[in-house]
Amino acid sequence: MGWSAFRGTGNTIAIAVTTAASTAVQAPSFPGEVQESNYLLSNGSTQPVFVAVGPVAASTVAVLPVPGTGQRGYWLGPNTTQSITEGPNTWFSTIAGTGTSTVYITPGDGL
C-alpha cells in the first residue's frame, strides 16, 4: 500500500444488503493490474451494515456480530466509507439488521 490517495485498480462492485447474508463475491483488479489487497468499502445508506471477509467463498457468510460472539469482518456505519487491507483473493458477504442497502467495494491502492 502506498502513501498516496486511493487509486482504484478494478471495477467497483455493488452488493445488495438485506437481513439475510449475501452470496460471497470478489472484487478483482483489472487484467494487467496487480491483484490488490486494499479495498474501499462504501455504505451509502442510512443504516449500518456488516461486511464479512474470508479467503474462501463457502466459508464467507455474513452474520451480525453479537456480544460474546465475534465475527470476521467490518461494521460500516450509515453513509460511511472505509479503506481496508485484506488478502488479494478476499471474498465479501454482507448483512443488515433491518431493511435493505447497497455496499460498494472497490479494489485499489493507497489511503
VMD Tcl script that builds the backbone (N, CA, C; Angstrom):
set m [mol new atoms 333]
animate dup $m
set s [atomselect $m all]
$s set {name element resname resid chain x y z} {
  {N N MET 1 A 0.837 -1.172 0.000}
  {CA C MET 1 A 0.000 0.000 0.000}
  {C C MET 1 A 0.878 1.230 0.000}
  {N N GLY 2 A 0.591 2.144 -0.890}
  {CA C GLY 2 A 1.344 3.381 -0.966}
  {C C GLY 2 A 0.816 4.431 -0.004}
  {N N TRP 3 A 1.494 5.557 0.043}
  {CA C TRP 3 A 1.071 6.652 0.902}
  {C C TRP 3 A 0.378 7.735 0.098}
  {N N SER 4 A -0.188 7.355 -1.023}
  {CA C SER 4 A -0.881 8.316 -1.865}
  {C C SER 4 A -2.387 8.137 -1.722}
  {N N ALA 5 A -3.142 9.009 -2.373}
  {CA C ALA 5 A -4.600 8.889 -2.368}
  {C C ALA 5 A -5.000 7.557 -2.992}
  {N N PHE 6 A -6.150 7.049 -2.619}
  {CA C PHE 6 A -6.620 5.762 -3.119}
  {C C PHE 6 A -6.799 5.818 -4.635}
  {N N ARG 7 A -6.276 4.782 -5.320}
  {CA C ARG 7 A -6.420 4.663 -6.780}
  {C C ARG 7 A -7.076 3.323 -7.062}
  {N N GLY 8 A -8.280 3.354 -7.608}
  {CA C GLY 8 A -8.979 2.132 -7.956}
  {C C GLY 8 A -8.246 1.379 -9.059}
  {N N THR 9 A -8.157 0.049 -8.914}
  {CA C THR 9 A -7.482 -0.769 -9.923}
  {C C THR 9 A -8.425 -1.804 -10.533}
  {N N GLY 10 A -9.699 -1.680 -10.235}
  {CA C GLY 10 A -10.697 -2.597 -10.769}
  {C C GLY 10 A -12.064 -1.959 -10.685}
  {N N ASN 11 A -13.046 -2.632 -11.247}
  {CA C ASN 11 A -14.412 -2.128 -11.199}
  {C C ASN 11 A -14.939 -2.146 -9.779}
  {N N THR 12 A -15.761 -1.168 -9.462}
  {CA C THR 12 A -16.489 -1.178 -8.203}
  {C C THR 12 A -17.619 -2.180 -8.335}
  {N N ILE 13 A -17.754 -3.052 -7.324}
  {CA C ILE 13 A -18.867 -3.991 -7.338}
  {C C ILE 13 A -19.899 -3.524 -6.317}
  {N N ALA 14 A -21.151 -3.806 -6.584}
  {CA C ALA 14 A -22.239 -3.452 -5.675}
  {C C ALA 14 A -22.835 -4.740 -5.129}
  {N N ILE 15 A -23.055 -4.779 -3.829}
  {CA C ILE 15 A -23.676 -5.937 -3.187}
  {C C ILE 15 A -24.979 -5.472 -2.540}
  {N N ALA 16 A -26.079 -6.114 -2.908}
  {CA C ALA 16 A -27.359 -5.823 -2.271}
  {C C ALA 16 A -27.327 -6.375 -0.852}
  {N N VAL 17 A -27.689 -5.542 0.099}
  {CA C VAL 17 A -27.666 -5.926 1.508}
  {C C VAL 17 A -29.099 -6.068 2.009}
  {N N THR 18 A -29.392 -7.216 2.616}
  {CA C THR 18 A -30.691 -7.461 3.239}
  {C C THR 18 A -30.450 -8.067 4.613}
  {N N THR 19 A -31.492 -8.568 5.239}
  {CA C THR 19 A -31.354 -9.196 6.547}
  {C C THR 19 A -30.876 -10.640 6.445}
  {N N ALA 20 A -30.641 -11.116 5.237}
  {CA C ALA 20 A -30.040 -12.439 5.003}
  {C C ALA 20 A -28.657 -12.228 4.395}
  {N N ALA 21 A -27.719 -13.092 4.726}
  {CA C ALA 21 A -26.357 -12.966 4.194}
  {C C ALA 21 A -26.370 -13.017 2.677}
  {N N SER 22 A -25.618 -12.113 2.056}
  {CA C SER 22 A -25.486 -12.137 0.596}
  {C C SER 22 A -24.546 -13.267 0.184}
  {N N THR 23 A -24.657 -13.682 -1.058}
  {CA C THR 23 A -23.709 -14.642 -1.620}
  {C C THR 23 A -22.337 -13.984 -1.654}
  {N N ALA 24 A -21.303 -14.710 -1.296}
  {CA C ALA 24 A -19.942 -14.158 -1.282}
  {C C ALA 24 A -19.481 -13.827 -2.701}
  {N N VAL 25 A -18.828 -12.673 -2.845}
  {CA C VAL 25 A -18.294 -12.214 -4.128}
  {C C VAL 25 A -16.882 -11.694 -3.922}
  {N N GLN 26 A -16.145 -11.556 -5.028}
  {CA C GLN 26 A -14.817 -10.958 -5.002}
  {C C GLN 26 A -14.839 -9.640 -5.766}
  {N N ALA 27 A -13.831 -8.809 -5.516}
  {CA C ALA 27 A -13.662 -7.541 -6.213}
  {C C ALA 27 A -12.287 -7.568 -6.876}
  {N N PRO 28 A -12.183 -8.194 -8.063}
  {CA C PRO 28 A -10.871 -8.347 -8.698}
  {C C PRO 28 A -10.365 -7.066 -9.357}
  {N N SER 29 A -9.057 -6.986 -9.514}
  {CA C SER 29 A -8.442 -5.886 -10.251}
  {C C SER 29 A -8.596 -6.135 -11.742}
  {N N PHE 30 A -8.394 -5.084 -12.527}
  {CA C PHE 30 A -8.445 -5.200 -13.981}
  {C C PHE 30 A -7.328 -6.121 -14.477}
  {N N PRO 31 A -7.516 -6.795 -15.620}
  {CA C PRO 31 A -6.426 -7.579 -16.207}
  {C C PRO 31 A -5.204 -6.679 -16.422}
  {N N GLY 32 A -4.047 -7.169 -16.077}
  {CA C GLY 32 A -2.813 -6.400 -16.230}
  {C C GLY 32 A -2.441 -5.607 -14.991}
  {N N GLU 33 A -3.392 -5.416 -14.069}
  {CA C GLU 33 A -3.114 -4.747 -12.798}
  {C C GLU 33 A -2.750 -5.806 -11.770}
  {N N VAL 34 A -1.949 -5.423 -10.800}
  {CA C VAL 34 A -1.650 -6.320 -9.688}
  {C C VAL 34 A -2.951 -6.570 -8.936}
  {N N GLN 35 A -3.207 -7.825 -8.550}
  {CA C GLN 35 A -4.395 -8.108 -7.741}
  {C C GLN 35 A -4.174 -7.494 -6.368}
  {N N GLU 36 A -4.880 -6.429 -6.087}
  {CA C GLU 36 A -4.651 -5.636 -4.883}
  {C C GLU 36 A -5.168 -6.323 -3.622}
  {N N SER 37 A -4.644 -5.861 -2.501}
  {CA C SER 37 A -5.123 -6.343 -1.214}
  {C C SER 37 A -5.741 -5.196 -0.408}
  {N N ASN 38 A -5.936 -4.059 -1.057}
  {CA C ASN 38 A -6.599 -2.914 -0.436}
  {C C ASN 38 A -7.952 -2.726 -1.107}
  {N N TYR 39 A -8.934 -2.366 -0.301}
  {CA C TYR 39 A -10.287 -2.209 -0.815}
  {C C TYR 39 A -10.922 -1.002 -0.153}
  {N N LEU 40 A -11.777 -0.316 -0.885}
  {CA C LEU 40 A -12.560 0.775 -0.357}
  {C C LEU 40 A -13.986 0.268 -0.217}
  {N N LEU 41 A -14.506 0.240 1.035}
  {CA C LEU 41 A -15.873 -0.192 1.303}
  {C C LEU 41 A -16.729 1.046 1.516}
  {N N SER 42 A -17.871 1.125 0.845}
  {CA C SER 42 A -18.754 2.282 0.987}
  {C C SER 42 A -20.180 1.832 1.257}
  {N N ASN 43 A -20.792 2.450 2.255}
  {CA C ASN 43 A -22.184 2.208 2.602}
  {C C ASN 43 A -22.923 3.524 2.422}
  {N N GLY 44 A -23.722 3.633 1.381}
  {CA C GLY 44 A -24.429 4.878 1.093}
  {C C GLY 44 A -25.812 4.956 1.692}
  {N N SER 45 A -26.135 4.072 2.626}
  {CA C SER 45 A -27.484 4.055 3.188}
  {C C SER 45 A -27.510 4.715 4.565}
  {N N THR 46 A -28.710 4.832 5.109}
  {CA C THR 46 A -28.886 5.450 6.423}
  {C C THR 46 A -28.890 4.417 7.540}
  {N N GLN 47 A -28.517 3.191 7.250}
  {CA C GLN 47 A -28.454 2.153 8.284}
  {C C GLN 47 A -27.089 1.490 8.276}
  {N N PRO 48 A -26.641 0.976 9.420}
  {CA C PRO 48 A -25.359 0.271 9.459}
  {C C PRO 48 A -25.467 -1.100 8.792}
  {N N VAL 49 A -24.338 -1.575 8.288}
  {CA C VAL 49 A -24.271 -2.904 7.670}
  {C C VAL 49 A -22.986 -3.591 8.135}
  {N N PHE 50 A -22.950 -4.910 8.014}
  {CA C PHE 50 A -21.767 -5.680 8.360}
  {C C PHE 50 A -21.245 -6.341 7.092}
  {N N VAL 51 A -19.930 -6.260 6.872}
  {CA C VAL 51 A -19.282 -6.880 5.710}
  {C C VAL 51 A -18.343 -7.956 6.231}
  {N N ALA 52 A -18.678 -9.210 5.957}
  {CA C ALA 52 A -17.816 -10.328 6.336}
  {C C ALA 52 A -16.752 -10.512 5.265}
  {N N VAL 53 A -15.556 -10.932 5.669}
  {CA C VAL 53 A -14.468 -11.202 4.732}
  {C C VAL 53 A -13.893 -12.579 5.024}
  {N N GLY 54 A -13.360 -13.219 3.982}
  {CA C GLY 54 A -12.748 -14.520 4.167}
  {C C GLY 54 A -11.987 -14.963 2.940}
  {N N PRO 55 A -11.149 -15.991 3.071}
  {CA C PRO 55 A -10.323 -16.461 1.960}
  {C C PRO 55 A -11.017 -17.456 1.034}
  {N N VAL 56 A -12.192 -17.968 1.442}
  {CA C VAL 56 A -12.908 -18.990 0.672}
  {C C VAL 56 A -14.380 -18.608 0.608}
  {N N ALA 57 A -14.991 -18.694 -0.570}
  {CA C ALA 57 A -16.382 -18.286 -0.740}
  {C C ALA 57 A -17.323 -19.052 0.183}
  {N N ALA 58 A -17.158 -20.360 0.248}
  {CA C ALA 58 A -18.091 -21.197 1.003}
  {C C ALA 58 A -18.123 -20.869 2.491}
  {N N SER 59 A -17.024 -20.368 3.039}
  {CA C SER 59 A -16.985 -20.067 4.474}
  {C C SER 59 A -17.147 -18.578 4.771}
  {N N THR 60 A -17.391 -17.773 3.744}
  {CA C THR 60 A -17.583 -16.336 3.947}
  {C C THR 60 A -19.076 -16.036 3.897}
  {N N VAL 61 A -19.691 -16.083 5.051}
  {CA C VAL 61 A -21.127 -15.853 5.197}
  {C C VAL 61 A -21.314 -14.816 6.304}
  {N N ALA 62 A -21.911 -13.690 5.957}
  {CA C ALA 62 A -22.085 -12.617 6.933}
  {C C ALA 62 A -23.092 -13.010 8.004}
  {N N VAL 63 A -22.713 -12.769 9.251}
  {CA C VAL 63 A -23.573 -12.956 10.410}
  {C C VAL 63 A -23.406 -11.718 11.272}
  {N N LEU 64 A -24.502 -11.129 11.712}
  {CA C LEU 64 A -24.390 -9.942 12.554}
  {C C LEU 64 A -23.665 -10.281 13.851}
  {N N PRO 65 A -22.633 -9.511 14.193}
  {CA C PRO 65 A -21.938 -9.756 15.456}
  {C C PRO 65 A -22.857 -9.442 16.647}
  {N N VAL 66 A -22.752 -10.252 17.681}
  {CA C VAL 66 A -23.487 -10.018 18.920}
  {C C VAL 66 A -22.486 -10.124 20.071}
  {N N PRO 67 A -22.790 -9.514 21.216}
  {CA C PRO 67 A -21.870 -9.599 22.342}
  {C C PRO 67 A -21.518 -11.051 22.676}
  {N N GLY 68 A -20.233 -11.302 22.802}
  {CA C GLY 68 A -19.746 -12.634 23.136}
  {C C GLY 68 A -19.486 -13.539 21.951}
  {N N THR 69 A -19.848 -13.088 20.747}
  {CA C THR 69 A -19.632 -13.893 19.537}
  {C C THR 69 A -19.003 -13.007 18.466}
  {N N GLY 70 A -17.705 -13.122 18.276}
  {CA C GLY 70 A -17.011 -12.314 17.278}
  {C C GLY 70 A -17.265 -12.818 15.863}
  {N N GLN 71 A -17.176 -11.910 14.922}
  {CA C GLN 71 A -17.325 -12.240 13.506}
  {C C GLN 71 A -16.185 -11.583 12.738}
  {N N ARG 72 A -15.660 -12.257 11.738}
  {CA C ARG 72 A -14.562 -11.725 10.913}
  {C C ARG 72 A -15.129 -10.761 9.900}
  {N N GLY 73 A -14.788 -9.482 10.006}
  {CA C GLY 73 A -15.276 -8.515 9.033}
  {C C GLY 73 A -15.279 -7.103 9.569}
  {N N TYR 74 A -16.117 -6.257 8.959}
  {CA C TYR 74 A -16.118 -4.821 9.232}
  {C C TYR 74 A -17.537 -4.306 9.376}
  {N N TRP 75 A -17.743 -3.516 10.397}
  {CA C TRP 75 A -19.004 -2.849 10.624}
  {C C TRP 75 A -18.915 -1.492 9.942}
  {N N LEU 76 A -19.862 -1.200 9.050}
  {CA C LEU 76 A -19.886 0.092 8.353}
  {C C LEU 76 A -21.080 0.891 8.845}
  {N N GLY 77 A -20.810 2.035 9.424}
  {CA C GLY 77 A -21.891 2.902 9.873}
  {C C GLY 77 A -22.635 3.505 8.691}
  {N N PRO 78 A -23.750 4.177 8.961}
  {CA C PRO 78 A -24.528 4.813 7.907}
  {C C PRO 78 A -23.700 5.846 7.135}
  {N N ASN 79 A -23.833 5.833 5.841}
  {CA C ASN 79 A -23.184 6.825 4.970}
  {C C ASN 79 A -21.689 6.955 5.234}
  {N N THR 80 A -20.983 5.818 5.327}
  {CA C THR 80 A -19.546 5.853 5.592}
  {C C THR 80 A -18.763 5.122 4.510}
  {N N THR 81 A -17.489 5.449 4.450}
  {CA C THR 81 A -16.534 4.779 3.569}
  {C C THR 81 A -15.325 4.425 4.411}
  {N N GLN 82 A -14.794 3.226 4.189}
  {CA C GLN 82 A -13.655 2.752 4.978}
  {C C GLN 82 A -12.672 2.047 4.056}
  {N N SER 83 A -11.391 2.348 4.194}
  {CA C SER 83 A -10.329 1.672 3.450}
  {C C SER 83 A -9.821 0.523 4.309}
  {N N ILE 84 A -9.723 -0.675 3.712}
  {CA C ILE 84 A -9.255 -1.848 4.454}
  {C C ILE 84 A -8.146 -2.545 3.675}
  {N N THR 85 A -7.367 -3.355 4.371}
  {CA C THR 85 A -6.346 -4.191 3.761}
  {C C THR 85 A -6.655 -5.635 4.103}
  {N N GLU 86 A -6.780 -6.468 3.102}
  {CA C GLU 86 A -7.061 -7.897 3.247}
  {C C GLU 86 A -6.201 -8.635 2.231}
  {N N GLY 87 A -6.373 -9.938 2.129}
  {CA C GLY 87 A -5.643 -10.714 1.128}
  {C C GLY 87 A -6.121 -10.380 -0.275}
  {N N PRO 88 A -5.293 -10.653 -1.288}
  {CA C PRO 88 A -5.655 -10.301 -2.656}
  {C C PRO 88 A -6.808 -11.123 -3.234}
  {N N ASN 89 A -7.172 -12.219 -2.624}
  {CA C ASN 89 A -8.280 -13.036 -3.141}
  {C C ASN 89 A -9.421 -13.104 -2.131}
  {N N THR 90 A -9.678 -12.008 -1.453}
  {CA C THR 90 A -10.694 -11.950 -0.407}
  {C C THR 90 A -12.101 -12.055 -0.982}
  {N N TRP 91 A -12.961 -12.764 -0.254}
  {CA C TRP 91 A -14.385 -12.860 -0.570}
  {C C TRP 91 A -15.141 -11.967 0.408}
  {N N PHE 92 A -16.272 -11.401 -0.040}
  {CA C PHE 92 A -17.081 -10.484 0.759}
  {C C PHE 92 A -18.531 -10.949 0.787}
  {N N SER 93 A -19.155 -10.866 1.965}
  {CA C SER 93 A -20.578 -11.143 2.135}
  {C C SER 93 A -21.128 -10.070 3.065}
  {N N THR 94 A -22.372 -9.645 2.851}
  {CA C THR 94 A -22.933 -8.544 3.632}
  {C C THR 94 A -24.245 -8.938 4.306}
  {N N ILE 95 A -24.605 -8.171 5.340}
  {CA C ILE 95 A -25.883 -8.364 6.024}
  {C C ILE 95 A -26.239 -7.073 6.763}
  {N N ALA 96 A -27.536 -6.843 6.943}
  {CA C ALA 96 A -28.028 -5.700 7.711}
  {C C ALA 96 A -28.987 -6.202 8.782}
  {N N GLY 97 A -29.126 -5.453 9.848}
  {CA C GLY 97 A -30.050 -5.824 10.908}
  {C C GLY 97 A -31.501 -5.644 10.503}
  {N N THR 98 A -31.762 -4.604 9.706}
  {CA C THR 98 A -33.103 -4.330 9.210}
  {C C THR 98 A -33.006 -3.695 7.834}
  {N N GLY 99 A -34.057 -3.780 7.062}
  {CA C GLY 99 A -34.149 -3.088 5.785}
  {C C GLY 99 A -33.187 -3.592 4.727}
  {N N THR 100 A -32.968 -2.734 3.743}
  {CA C THR 100 A -32.074 -3.058 2.627}
  {C C THR 100 A -31.096 -1.917 2.410}
  {N N SER 101 A -30.024 -2.225 1.723}
  {CA C SER 101 A -28.977 -1.245 1.460}
  {C C SER 101 A -28.144 -1.746 0.290}
  {N N THR 102 A -27.123 -1.002 -0.055}
  {CA C THR 102 A -26.132 -1.428 -1.036}
  {C C THR 102 A -24.753 -1.066 -0.508}
  {N N VAL 103 A -23.832 -2.039 -0.572}
  {CA C VAL 103 A -22.435 -1.797 -0.221}
  {C C VAL 103 A -21.636 -1.838 -1.510}
  {N N TYR 104 A -20.711 -0.900 -1.654}
  {CA C TYR 104 A -19.852 -0.816 -2.832}
  {C C TYR 104 A -18.426 -1.153 -2.417}
  {N N ILE 105 A -17.754 -1.997 -3.205}
  {CA C ILE 105 A -16.385 -2.410 -2.901}
  {C C ILE 105 A -15.517 -2.145 -4.127}
  {N N THR 106 A -14.428 -1.382 -3.913}
  {CA C THR 106 A -13.507 -1.056 -4.997}
  {C C THR 106 A -12.111 -1.536 -4.631}
  {N N PRO 107 A -11.495 -2.377 -5.483}
  {CA C PRO 107 A -10.106 -2.768 -5.229}
  {C C PRO 107 A -9.184 -1.628 -5.636}
  {N N GLY 108 A -8.045 -1.494 -4.949}
  {CA C GLY 108 A -7.135 -0.429 -5.335}
  {C C GLY 108 A -5.909 -0.361 -4.449}
  {N N ASP 109 A -5.256 0.794 -4.494}
  {CA C ASP 109 A -4.031 1.009 -3.743}
  {C C ASP 109 A -4.049 2.422 -3.198}
  {N N GLY 110 A -3.470 2.610 -2.034}
  {CA C GLY 110 A -3.380 3.941 -1.424}
  {C C GLY 110 A -4.249 4.063 -0.208}
  {N N LEU 111 A -4.278 5.256 0.339}
  {CA C LEU 111 A -5.041 5.513 1.570}
  {C C LEU 111 A -6.437 5.968 1.273}
}
mol reanalyze $m
mol bondsrecalc $m
mol representation Tube
mol addrep $m
